[in-house]
Amino acid sequence: MSNVVTIGSRASKLARTQVTEWLTPLAARFPDVRFKREIILEGGDQDRITPTLAEVAKTAGGSAFSTNQEAALVTGRVDVIVHSLKDLPTSVREGTALLTTPGPREDVRDVLCGATLEELPERARVGTGAPRRVAQLLALRPDLEVVPIRGNVPGRIARIRGRDRLDAVVLAAAGLNRLGMMTEVHQVLDPAVFPPSPGQGALGIQVSVDSGAARLLAGTGDVQVDACVRAERAVLAELHGGCSVPVGAWGRIREDGLLHLSAAVTSLDGSRQVTADGAGPAENPEKLGSCLAGELLAQGAADILAQIRKP
């Protein structure tokens, strides 16, 4: 292959920071390779008016945050894509594949910025655009008024007590940590109660199958982090979900060496939630994810998801 590898990513400061995070150890490992960066705008970046990412994805004909990057990979405009894994559909484009997930993984948890749940007054206004976060917030505090917001991390933080008079916003700890933007007043939400999006805090490294970049980078990644995110994404895949479906999943490898997985499906109004927990060998994460999805379905997850998917 050429000694030049072109890396594609979205344009935000967070996306560029993630590329740097992934690239720093690789540049030292492959001193003879020159890594170039290419910015690719996605539908979710260009359309800031459409209220939901699900609607943006329909317009884009795929994912709001990965369609254009995958097209650039397939056409050879770039050799590698660095994604926020939580934004990537469970089925990647034909002819491409995800490499072993890099480690270490950033904090998987969500953060309430601007207040704590206990401090929020009755009927407080909390901003988030993610259906999962909306559902899980209302499950804990049904009195809250959840306001749909989109945009980058700095823009969402700025809306706390700004023009929208929001009392708080919910964001991923990973993004806040990567940007050094954790707010002074905040609450890190327990993932046992508020399970994150599958893949949250992890990077997804996508390449074309059998490409030079795939061969070069085949030995990179962290097998334990990879097992955790593969289990989480298997839950989502089995439930036929995506970023517009309120499914949370949290995988971690404990001292016993087993992969432990928790998952939840929550109705959008927070009135109903089904949960499942399990453990199994880290060598077969998809089986564990599939089993937990089956438990969720047996408890009524299909009914919850069917209500959400109604036109």
C-alpha positions in Angstrom: 0.0 0.0 0.0 1.0 3.7 -0.3 2.8 5.1 2.8 0.1 7.8 3.0 -3.2 6.9 4.8 -6.0 9.4 4.6 -8.3 9.5 7.7 -11.8 10.8 7.3 -14.0 12.3 10.1 -16.7 14.8 10.7 -15.8 18.5 11.1 -16.6 19.2 14.8 -13.9 19.9 17.3 -14.9 16.7 19.1 -14.5 14.6 15.9 -11.1 16.1 15.3 -10.1 15.5 18.9 -11.1 11.8 18.5 -8.9 11.5 15.4 -5.9 12.8 17.4 -6.7 10.5 20.2 -6.6 7.5 17.9 -3.8 8.7 15.8 -1.2 9.6 18.4 -0.1 6.1 19.4 -0.3 5.0 15.7 2.0 7.7 14.5 4.7 6.4 16.8 4.0 2.8 15.9 4.2 3.4 12.1 6.8 6.2 11.7 7.2 5.5 8.0 3.5 6.1 7.3 2.1 9.7 6.7 -1.4 10.1 8.1 -3.5 12.8 6.4 -6.9 14.1 7.6 -10.0 14.7 5.5 -13.1 16.5 6.8 -16.5 15.1 5.6 -19.8 16.8 6.3 -22.7 14.6 7.3 -26.5 15.3 7.0 -26.6 15.8 10.8 -23.9 18.5 10.6 -25.4 20.4 7.7 -29.1 20.2 8.7 -29.5 22.0 12.0 -33.2 22.8 11.5 -34.9 19.3 11.3 -35.9 18.5 14.9 -34.9 14.9 15.1 -31.9 12.8 13.8 -34.3 10.1 12.6 -35.8 12.6 10.2 -32.4 13.8 9.1 -31.4 10.1 8.5 -34.4 9.6 6.3 -33.4 12.6 4.1 -29.8 11.4 4.0 -30.9 7.9 2.9 -29.0 6.3 5.8 -27.4 7.5 9.0 -27.3 11.2 10.0 -23.7 10.8 11.1 -22.1 8.2 8.9 -23.6 8.0 5.3 -21.3 10.5 3.6 -18.2 9.1 5.4 -19.0 5.6 4.3 -19.4 6.8 0.7 -16.0 8.4 0.9 -14.5 5.2 2.1 -16.1 3.1 -0.6 -15.0 5.4 -3.4 -11.4 5.6 -2.1 -11.5 9.3 -1.1 -10.3 8.2 2.3 -8.7 5.0 3.7 -10.0 5.1 7.2 -13.0 6.6 9.0 -12.9 7.5 12.7 -16.4 7.5 14.2 -18.0 8.0 17.5 -19.2 4.4 17.7 -22.5 5.2 19.2 -23.4 7.1 16.1 -22.7 4.2 13.7 -25.5 1.8 12.7 -25.0 -1.8 13.7 -24.7 -2.8 10.1 -21.9 -1.1 8.3 -21.9 -0.5 4.5 -21.1 -3.6 2.4 -17.5 -3.9 1.5 -16.4 -2.2 4.7 -15.6 -3.5 8.2 -14.9 -2.2 11.7 -11.4 -2.9 13.1 -10.9 -4.1 16.7 -12.2 -1.2 18.8 -9.4 1.0 20.1 -8.7 1.4 23.8 -8.8 2.7 26.4 -12.5 3.5 26.1 -13.6 6.9 27.4 -16.2 7.2 30.2 -19.4 5.5 29.1 -21.7 7.5 31.3 -24.1 10.3 30.7 -23.8 13.6 32.6 -26.5 16.0 33.7 -24.9 19.5 33.3 -26.1 22.5 35.1 -27.8 20.7 38.1 -28.3 17.4 39.7 -31.6 15.4 39.5 -32.3 16.1 43.1 -31.7 19.9 42.7 -34.0 20.3 39.7 -37.2 21.9 40.7 -40.6 20.4 39.7 -41.3 20.9 35.9 -37.7 21.9 35.3 -36.6 22.2 31.6 -33.9 19.7 30.6 -32.4 19.7 27.1 -31.6 16.5 25.1 -32.3 15.3 21.6 -31.7 11.6 22.2 -34.9 9.5 22.6 -33.0 7.1 25.0 -32.1 10.0 27.3 -35.6 11.5 27.1 -37.1 8.2 28.1 -34.6 7.4 30.9 -35.0 11.0 32.3 -38.7 10.7 32.5 -38.5 7.3 34.1 -36.6 8.9 37.0 -38.4 12.3 37.0 -41.7 12.2 35.1 -42.4 15.8 36.1 -39.6 17.2 33.9 -40.2 19.1 30.7 -37.7 17.6 28.2 -36.7 20.1 25.5 -35.3 18.7 22.2 -31.9 20.2 21.4 -29.2 19.4 18.8 -25.8 20.7 18.0 -22.2 20.4 19.2 -21.2 20.1 22.8 -20.3 23.8 23.4 -23.6 24.9 21.8 -25.7 22.6 24.0 -23.9 23.7 27.1 -24.5 27.4 26.2 -28.2 26.7 26.3 -28.2 26.2 30.0 -30.0 29.2 31.4 -29.5 30.8 28.0 -32.2 31.9 25.5 -34.1 28.6 26.0 -34.1 29.0 29.8 -33.0 25.4 30.2 -32.2 24.3 33.8 -29.9 21.5 32.6 -28.8 19.4 29.6 -27.7 15.8 29.3 -24.4 15.0 27.5 -22.0 12.2 27.2 -19.1 12.2 29.7 -16.8 11.1 26.9 -17.3 14.2 24.8 -17.1 16.5 27.8 -13.8 14.8 28.9 -12.3 14.9 25.4 -13.0 18.6 25.1 -12.2 19.5 28.7 -15.7 21.0 29.1 -17.2 19.3 32.2 -19.4 22.0 33.7 -18.8 23.2 37.3 -22.3 21.9 38.4 -23.0 18.4 37.1 -24.1 14.9 38.0 -22.6 11.8 36.4 -25.5 9.4 36.0 -25.1 5.8 37.2 -25.0 3.5 34.2 -26.7 0.8 36.2 -29.8 3.1 36.4 -29.2 5.2 33.2 -27.5 2.7 30.8 -25.7 4.5 27.9 -26.1 4.2 24.2 -24.4 1.0 22.8 -20.8 2.0 22.0 -20.8 5.3 23.9 -17.3 6.5 24.8 -15.7 4.2 22.2 -14.3 4.9 18.8 -15.3 3.0 15.6 -12.5 2.6 13.1 -14.0 1.7 9.7 -11.9 0.5 6.7 -12.6 -1.1 3.3 -12.3 -4.9 3.4 -9.0 -6.3 2.2 -7.6 -2.7 1.7 -4.0 -1.7 2.5 -5.2 0.3 5.5 -7.1 -2.8 6.8 -3.9 -4.9 6.6 -1.7 -2.2 8.1 -4.0 -1.7 11.1 -5.1 -5.3 11.6 -3.1 -5.7 14.8 -4.4 -2.5 16.5 -7.2 -2.2 19.0 -8.1 -3.5 22.5 -9.8 -6.9 22.6 -11.5 -6.3 25.9 -13.0 -2.9 24.9 -14.0 -4.6 21.6 -15.8 -7.4 23.4 -17.8 -4.9 25.5 -19.0 -2.8 22.6 -19.7 -5.8 20.4 -22.0 -7.2 23.1 -23.8 -3.8 23.4 -24.3 -3.4 19.7 -25.6 -7.0 19.5 -28.4 -6.0 21.8 -29.3 -3.1 19.6 -29.0 -5.2 16.4 -31.3 -7.9 17.8 -33.9 -5.3 18.7 -33.6 -3.8 15.2 -32.8 -0.4 16.9 -30.8 2.6 16.0 -30.0 6.0 17.5 -33.7 6.9 17.4 -34.7 4.0 19.7 -34.5 4.2 23.5 -32.2 1.2 24.1 -29.4 1.4 26.6 -26.6 -1.2 27.0 -23.5 -1.3 29.2 -20.8 -3.9 28.9 -17.7 -4.3 31.2 -15.2 -7.0 32.0 -14.9 -7.5 35.8 -12.3 -9.1 37.9 -13.8 -12.6 37.4 -12.8 -12.2 33.7 -16.4 -12.5 32.5 -18.1 -10.0 30.3 -21.0 -8.4 32.3 -23.8 -6.8 30.3 -26.8 -4.7 31.4 -29.5 -3.5 29.0 -32.8 -1.6 29.1 -35.6 -0.5 26.8 -37.7 2.4 28.0 -41.0 3.9 26.7 -40.6 7.5 25.4 -42.8 8.8 28.2 -40.8 6.9 30.8 -43.8 5.0 32.1 -42.5 1.6 31.3 -39.0 0.1 31.3 -37.8 -3.5 30.9 -34.2 -4.4 32.0 -31.9 -7.4 31.7 -28.5 -8.4 33.1 -26.2 -11.2 32.3 -22.6 -12.4 32.1 -20.7 -14.7 29.8 -17.3 -15.4 28.1 -15.7 -12.3 26.6 -14.8 -14.5 23.6 -18.4 -14.6 22.5 -19.9 -11.2 23.1 -22.6 -11.3 20.4 -24.1 -14.4 22.0 -24.5 -12.6 25.3 -26.0 -9.5 23.6 -28.4 -11.7 21.7 -29.5 -13.5 24.9 -30.1 -10.3 26.8 -32.1 -8.9 23.8 -34.2 -12.1 24.0 -34.9 -11.5 27.7 -35.9 -7.9 27.0 -38.3 -9.1 24.2 -39.8 -11.7 26.6 -40.5 -8.9 29.1 -42.4 -6.8 26.5 -39.7 -4.7 24.8 -41.3 -5.5 21.4 -44.5 -3.7 22.5 -42.6 -0.7 23.7 -40.6 -0.4 20.5 -43.7 -1.0 18.3 -45.4 1.9 19.9 -42.4 4.1 19.3 -42.1 3.1 15.6 -45.8 3.8 14.9 -46.0 6.5 12.1 
